[in-house]
Amino acid sequence: MPKKILVALSGGVDSAVAAYLLQQQGYEVHGCFFRSWQNETELWKACPWQEDLASARSVAEHLNIPFEVINFIDVYRKKVVDYLIEGYRAGQTPNPDVMCNRFVKFGVLVDHMNANHFDGLATGHYCRKLTDASGHFSLYTGKDTNKDQSFFLCLVKRENLQKVLFPLGDITKREVRKIAQDIGLPNALRKDSQGICFLGSSRVSIQQFLEKYIPNCPGDIVNLDGKILGQHQGLHRYTIGQRKGIDVPSNCDFEHYVVLAKDYRTHQLIVGFDHPETPGLYAQSARVFNLNFLEDLPKNSELLLAKPRYRDPSQEISWQWESDSVARITFSTPQRALASGQALAFYRDEQLMGGGIYGEILTL
């Protein structure tokens, strides 16, 4: 009897092709779509999730596989949406996609998989999973380095990855599109979703979303000398290193202000020019907490690789434990605009070790 695999169909082409590839490999494939958001009418005239659901359902029909819709609205609201809102309220820069993977896709969806006696769960992530002769599995960056999504798995618990399959780990996005077109998938040409997961393909920006939940708290925009340059409507609207949306002219040719710091005591937004020598813009060390490991723990002074943010190239770091739950990392070269609350992923070469959340940023 073939193994029964549950595939999380998002409505996009990647998960659709993942389902098809598993079907071709002889698995008994079932599709599912999980509801994650319920307050769309507050912001959108058309609901993005309904478009995604229709696309996922059409894929299941095309592949002739069973399909179900699962309600994860409550856990998603608590673990992803509330986390995002409270993070911005506290002056941090949260990463909801990482938390969605930890608590929803590879959290409660794994529980659903086990409760319904599936043999495994598959997604459309561009990530490789390899198992050695002893049965130990490890995650690695995807073959398509431009689409690699191992970063987003850095906080997933290892035990929740035991039965997970990543059919797209060894192929490229271009190959995925070609397969989708060759087999006539109804979403073969559908655009990839961009930005925050639950905002999806809507035209709503993160700032428009936050306006519904965090009241404005105006304050001064100042430079490093304390000179008032303008006014802002709320510090939660900005993140470290941001250039667009400050709306303060520099009055200097080819110079632009960027956000250096947010002072919640005085409600001041501190800006400066985008130069490596600008105080507060670059950092070489940071304290990291909420640590999660998929492999053996690093040793003091061990040299590793880290992706400071998704799509950032890997950077060499030195590891130093400060307690059982907090580490200090030091980059070999200074990094621009690190912000507390952001996620980062650790690697040994291409092997994903785990990840953590930036706490204190030790700026230059």
N, C-alpha and C positions, 0 to 999 in steps of 0.2 A: 504494500500500500504506500503511495507517495506521501511525503511529508506535507502537512497542511500549513501554509504560510499566510499570515495576515499582512497585507500591504497597505500602508498608510497613503491613500490617494489624496493629494492636496488640490487636484485640479490642474496642476502643471504637467509639463511634458516629462520631467525627470522621473517622478514617481510612476507615471504611466508606462514608461519604457522599462523601469525596474520590474513592474508587474509582468510585462510581456516577456522579459528575459527569463524570469523565474518560471513562467509558464512553459517556455521552450526547453527549460532544463528538466521538466518533468514534475515540478511541484504542483500540488493542488493549491491554487492561488485564490484567496478571498480578498476583496477590497473593502476598505472602510474610509469614512470621512468623519472627522470629529468636529463638532460645533465648539467654538472657542469664545464667542463674543455675542452679546445679545443687545447692546445698546446702539446698534448702527443708526437707528432712525434719529438719534440725537445729532448726528453729524452728516449723514449721507442720505440723499434722496433714494439712491439705489444701494442695496446691501451687497458689499463685495463677497461675503460668504455665500450668498445665494448663487452668484455667478460661478464661484469655485465649486460649489456642490453640484451644480448642473454639469460642469465640465468633468468632475470626477465620476459622476453617474454615467455620463456618456462613454467614458473610457471603459468602465466596467461592462457596459452593454456591448461595446465593440469587441472586448476580449472574451465576452460570454463567461464572466466570473460572478459569483455571489457578491452582494454589496450591502453594506449597512452604514447607518449614520449613528454616531455615538455622541452623547451629550456630555461634554467636559466643561460646560460654561462656568460652573461654580469654582472648580479648581483653577481654571485658567484665569478667572477674574482675580482670585486671591493671589496666586503664585506669579502671575505675569503682569496683569494690568495694574493691580494695586502696588506691586513692587516697582513698576515703572513710575507711577505717579508719586509715590512716597520717596523714591530715589531722587527725582527732580526736586521735590519739595525740600529735601534735605541738602540740596546743593551738589548732588552727585551726578554721574553720567552713567545710568544703568544700561544693561544690555538685555532686553527682553527676549531676544531670540535664543540666547544661551540658557535662560531660565525656562523657556518653553521646552527646550530639549530635555533639560534635567527633570522637570516635574510633570510634563505632559506627554510629549512624544515618547520619551524613554523613561517615563514614570508611570502615570496611571494607564497609559496605553499598553505598557508591558503587563501591568496587572490584569487588564482586560484580556490580553492575549493568553495569559496563563489560566485565568478563570474559565475561558472558553475552549481550553484544550488545544490551542494551536501549537505547532512545533517550533514556530519562529515568527519574528516580526521583521519586515523589510521596509526600507524607506529609499527615497531617491537622493540621498546624500552622496556627494563625491568624496568618498573616503574608503580606504582599503582596510580589510580585516583579515589578518593572516594568523594561522594556527600552527604551532610547531609540533614536533613529533611527540612531545609530552602532553599535548592537549592545551597548552597555554596559548591564549589568543592575545594579539596586540593590534592596536589601530595605527594606521599610517596615513600620511597625506595621500590624496587622490592623484591618479596619473595625470589628470588635467590640472596642472599647477595654477592655472588662472581661475578654475572653479573649485579648487580644493575647499572642502567644508569641515575638515577635521577640527578646526578652531572651535566651531559651535558645539562640539561634543566634549569639550574639555572639562565640564563640570558634571557630566553624566556619571552616575555610580557604576562601577565596573560590573557589579552583579546584574545590573539591568541591561548590559550589553551582551550577556552570555549567549542569548538565542537570536541576536540581531544579525541580519544580512544586509550588505551594501552592494547590490548588483552593479552599480555604476562606478565602483572604485577603480576599475582598470580600463575605463573608456573615457573618451573626451566628450565635451558638450556637442561638438560638431557631429560626432558619431551618433549621439543620442538623437539629435534632430533628424539625421538621415534615416535612422531606424524608424522613427515615428512617422516620417513621410512615406517610407517604403511600405509600411504595413497599414497606412491609411488611418492612423489615430486621429480622432476628431479634434484634438488639441495640439496637433503637430506643430502648428505655427503660432501657438499662443505665446504671448510675451511672458518673460519671467517676471515674477513679482519683485518689487524693489522696496527697500526701506524696512521699517518696523513690521514684524510679522502680521499683527492683527489690523494694521492700517492697509496692508496689502496693496492692491492696485488702485486704491481710491485717490482722489485728489486732495485729501486732507493731510496737512503737514502735522508734524509732531507738535508744533506750537499751537495750531488750531485745536488739536486734541487736548493739550494741557490747559488751554484757556477754560475748558469746561469744568476743570477740577481744582485748579490752583488760582486763587484770586491775584490780581495785579498788586504789586508792592513797589511803587516807583522809587527811584533813587538816582544818584548822580553817576555819570560816567566820568572817570578821572584818569589822568595819566600817572606815571610813576612819581611825579613831583607833587601830586595831589591837586593839580589844576583841573577845574571842572570844565569838561568838554561838551557835555550834553546831558540828556536825561534818558533813563530806561524805564520800562514798565514792570520789570520783575526779573530777578537774577535767575529764576528757573528757566528763562527763555534762552540762556546762553550756556555754552560749554567752553572749556579751556581750548585755546587755539582757534576759536571761531573767528572768521573774518566777515562773512556776509551777515547783513542784518544789524550791524552796530549803528549804522546811519550817522556816523560822525566823520566829516571830511578831515583828511590829514593835512591838507594845505601844503603838501610836499609832492613833487612829481614822483610817480612810480612807487609811492609808499602807501601802505594801508595799515590801519589799526587792526590788531587782533586781541582777543580776550586773554589776559594774563592771570587774573584772579577774580574771585567773587567774595566780597566781605559781607557776610550776613549780619554782622553786628552793626555796621554803618549803612548797609544796603548799597554799598558802592561797587560799581563794575569797573575794574582796573584794566586799562588797555595800554598797549605799547606797539611799537613797530615790529614787524615780523623778521627779526634778525637773530642769528644764533647767540649773539652776545646780550640780547635783551633779558634782563633779570626776570626769572619766573616762567619763561617760555620753555626752556629745555631742562631736562632732569636726567640724572644718570643712575639714581637709586630710588627704590620705593619699598615700602612695607606691603606685604601681600597676605591676605587672610582668606577665609572660606576655601581653604585648599582642598583639592580633590585629586587623588592619584589613581592612575590606571596601571602603573608599574611600580617597581621598587622605589622607595623614597630616596631623594637625592641626599648626598652627603655634604657636609660643610665644605665650602670652597670648590665644590664640583662645578665644572663648566658645562652649561647646557645651552640650548637654543630656546628662544621665546619669540612668539609673535605678539608684539605690544598691543595690536588691534587686528581685527580681521582685515585681510588684504595687505597688511604690512609685511615686508620681507622678514624672515627670521633673523634675529639678532642674538649675538653671544651674550650670555649672562653668567655671573658668578653667584652661587647660592650660599646663603648663610642662615641657619636656623636661629631665631630669637626666642622661640618657645615651641611647645608642641603643636601650636596652631598658627603661628605667625612666622614668616620668613622675610628676610631682607634680600632683595635681588639688586645686583649692580650690573648695569649694561656696560659693555666694552666701549661703546660710543654713546654720547648723549642723545636722548630721544625727545622729539618735539611734542609738546602738548599732551602729556600723560595726565589723566584725570581720575580722581578717586571715584570708585564705583564701577569703572570699566573692568571688563574681563580681559585676562591674558592667558595664553596657552603655552605650555612647556613641552619641549621636544628633546629627544636624543636622536640626532640626525633627522630622519623622517618619521620616527616613532613618536606618537602622541603619548606623553607621560601623564598629562593632567592639566590642571589650570587653577586659577584663583582670581581674587578680586583685589584691585588696587585699593589700599587704605591710604596711608600718608605718602604723599609724593615729596621726595627730597630734592627740591629744585636747586639749580646751580646759582 
